[in-house]
Amino acid sequence: MKVLVVDDEVLIRDVIKEYLYLENYEVKEASNGLEALDKALNEDFDIIIMDIMMPKMDGYLACQKIKEHKDVPFIFLSARGEEYDKLIGFNLGIDDYVTKPFSPKELVARIKAITKRKNEPTKSIYTFGGLKIDDVAHDVYIDGQKIYLTFKEYELLKYFVDNKNVALSREKLLNNLWGYDFYGDERTIDTHVKTLRKHLGKYKDLIVTVRGMGYKFIYEEDN
């Protein structure tokens, strides 16, 4: 698997690179967003790990420009952990957000979880009124119009569908969708649900909040 690591701090790139080499990943580096854009447009990567605050071009703009040309998973790295900063990233289409300082082992686990699920075969189509999920193509349609979700948003929606009418705790969602110990940061689920509901538009109320617990996908009749 080929990974692009983008950070203006050499030490951070070296640490990430060392752990990725232990997993036999091929690693390329970039020290700023402009360099990352050039590499991403000229090479194919399985995932991009990108810092946000960098010289020449920040991670937000670099991600936006790369995604105009390549459908590649992103994990953002940042010392800024506010919900607003995360929402900007998720609205750009990133798949995960890691706050510095971070555990390199945890970062590797996140990379594995994202790439594993991206490559898993699927074989079903689900419809809920005007909401259609094509699990072969990983496409979602609302009243015939395709909407665009990040890989993690799609995984969250699919997990809700697979557990229709079942109340799901935030802890259960974290454990099953991320596949590793998320150190109790259950706000990540709230952030993803918020952006997913925004994408679903008039069908956002299919995902209801279970007070004090988590969420539930409710639909009584489907085919």
N, C-alpha and C positions, 0 to 999 in steps of 0.2 A: 504494500500500500504506500502511496506517495503523499506526503504531507508538506504543506508550505507553512513555515513558522515565521511570523512577521512581528518584530518588536525592535524598537530602537536601542534597547539595552542588550548588549552582547551577552552578559551573564545569564539573563533569562533565556535567551535563545539557546545558549550552551546547555543549560540544565534540561530544558525540554528536549533538546536534541539527544542528549545522553539517554534519557528514559525511553525515547522513541526507538533509538538504536537497539536497546535491549529487547524490544518487541519485533526487531527486524524490519522496521519501517524505513523507507527511503525518505530522506528529509532534505528539503531545500529551504534556504533562508532569504529573508529580505529585511532591511533595516528601516524602511519607511513605506508609506502607502503607495507612493509613486513607483517604487521598485517592485512592490508586490503586484501592482496592477500589470506591469510589464511582464513579469514572470507568469502570472495567472492567464494572461491572454495568449502566451506563447507556449505554455505547457499545460498538461492535464493533471489535476490533483484530485485525490479522493476526499480531502478535507483541508480547510485552511484555518489555522490558528492565528488570530490577529489582535494585536494591541489596538487601542483606540487613539490615545494621544501620542502622535508621532509627527516628526518634521515633514515638510514638503507636501504631504497629503495625509489627513487623518484616517483612522480606520473606518469611520462611517462612510466617507466619500469613496474610499477605495472599495469597500464592500459593495456599495451601490453600483459603481461602474463595472466591477467584475460580474455582478449578477445580471447586468444587461446583456452579457455575452455567454456566461457559463452558469450551469445549474450545479453548483458545488456547495456542500454543507460548510457552515461557518461556526466557529466558536470564538467569541470575543473575549479578550483578556483586558481587565481594566482595574485600576485602583478605585474607580468610582462605582459604588454599589447601590446608588439610589434607584428606586423603581423607575423614575423618569428616564434615566440613562439606559436601563434595560429595555424599556418600551421602545425607545428609538431603535435599538438594535433589532428587537423582534419584528418591528414594523418594516425593517429593511430586509427581513427574511433570514436572520441568523437562526441557528438551531440550539445554541446554548450560550450562556454568559457566565464567565468565571471571574470572581473578584480576587484581586491581588491583596495580600499574599495568598498563594494557593499551594496545594499539595500536588507535586508532579504525578504521583501515582493516581490521584483522583482525576487529574486531567486526562491521563491515558485511559482510565476507565470510561470517561465520558466519550472519548474518541471512539473506543471500541463499541460502546452502546449505540452511538449514532450510525457508524458505518455498518454495523451488523444489521440493524433494523432497515437501513436503506437497501440492503442487498437481499433481504428476505423475500421469497416469492409470495405472491398473493393471488387470489383467484375468485373474488366475489364482487358483486355489485349490490349496493344497498340503496333503497329509496325511502324517504320519510317525507311524504307530501312532495313539495317542490325541491327538496334537498336530495341530491343524488351523490353517492360515493362510489367511484370506480376503483376498487382495490387492486385491480390489475395494473392500471396506469397510475395509481395514486393521484387521481384527479377528483376534484369536488366541484359540483355544479349547483347553482341556485336558480331555479326556474329556467333551466337550459343554458345559463351563462356560467362559464367556468370562473371560479375564484382561485386565488393563489395563496396557498398556505406554506409556511415553513415545514420542514420535515417533522420537527417536534410538534408543531400544531396539528399536523395530520395524524401523527401517532396518538396524540391526546384525543382527537375526535374519534378515531377508530377504536380506541380503548373504551371510550364512553359507549359507542355503538355496540361493541362486543359485550358490554355489561349493561345493556339497556334496562332501565327501571330499577337498577341496583344502586343504593347509596354507597359512594366510594369516598373513603377518607383521604385527606391530603397525603398522609403517610403511605397509604396503599398505592396511590397514583405515583408518588415518587419512587417507591421501591420497584414497581412494575415497569414504569416507563424509562427510568434512568438506569435501573439495574445495578445500583450500588448505593452505599450509604451516603446520603446527601447532607449529613451533619445537621439535620433538623431544620434546614432552611425551607420550610414549607411555603414561604411566600412566592417561591418560584412557580408553584402550581397556580396561585392566584393571578400572577402576571400572565401566564400562558392562557388561562381561561379568559381573562379580560381581552386579550388580543384575538383569541379564537371567536369569542362572541361578537366582536366587532366585525370580523370577516363574515360571519354567518348572517348578519343583517337581520331581516325580519324573522329568521329562524333561531335567533340567539336564545330565545326562551326555552328551546329544547333542553338546554343545559341549565338546571336549576341549582340554587345554592341550598345545601343542607346545613342549617345553622349549627355552628359549633363542631362541624364534622368535616364537610367537604362538598361534593357535588354529585348530581345524578342526571343522567340523560333520560328524559321521559318522552315516550311516544307510544300510544296505545295500539295503533293500527299501521302496519307497514307491509311491504311485499318484497 
